[in-house]
Amino acid sequence: SPENLAEVSYEEWVESVEEAYVVLRHSCKKLIIGGFSTGAGLALELAGRVDDYQALFAVAPPKRLKDMGAYFVPAIDTWNAVMKKLRLEAGTKEFIENHPENPHINYVRNPISGIRQLEKLMDQLSPKLKEIKKPVLVVQSRKDPVVSPRGTQKLFEKLGSKIKEYYLFDFDRHGILLGKGKTRVFQAIENFIRQWV
């Protein structure tokens, strides 16, 4: 829920991913790490710390968000913290309205603190990208309204892997794993994975 997300730090997200990785590592002979959007950021974060996997794919990793409101998140998050310390909760703005492509999956309001945690995750990830040496596939939508394709391209360029692929699909949505053309995205991911399992 948005309320739960408001209370969780990116370090807790990382810990959850680490726990899942340990379970899979003991259950599978070969492991491919992957994710979509924030999950792609978390997959990259894990890949920067561990080496016991075959390859990695990241679909629309959020190096930078496009929404202008995202630029004000650090200031609003700091303001909220000050207001809470002063016990002036009425002066806080905890959530921002969201108009998701897939409201049956995504929240219609996002906590400011959750967006700030995503930014912190991606900021601390940036210097680790050069440590990722395994094969990587990055997939992005050309007209993604949420994640900046230019930011994703910069993220891709920082990857340390000698074997890396970047696919830019001519879609105008963030959720490219759903809707028209999704089969092409799945095919690109499948073709990449088949090389490494």
Secondary structure, DSSP 4 states (H G I P E B T S, - for coil): -HHHHHT--HHHHHHHHHHHHHHHHTT-SS-EEEEETHHHHHHHHHHTT----SEEEEES--SSB--GGGGGHHHHHHHHHHHHHTT-GGG---EEE---S-TTTS-SEEEHHHHHHHHHHHHHHGGGGGG--S-EEEEEETT-SSB-HHHHHHHHHH---SSEEEEEE--S-S-TTSSTTHHHHHHHHHHHHHTT-
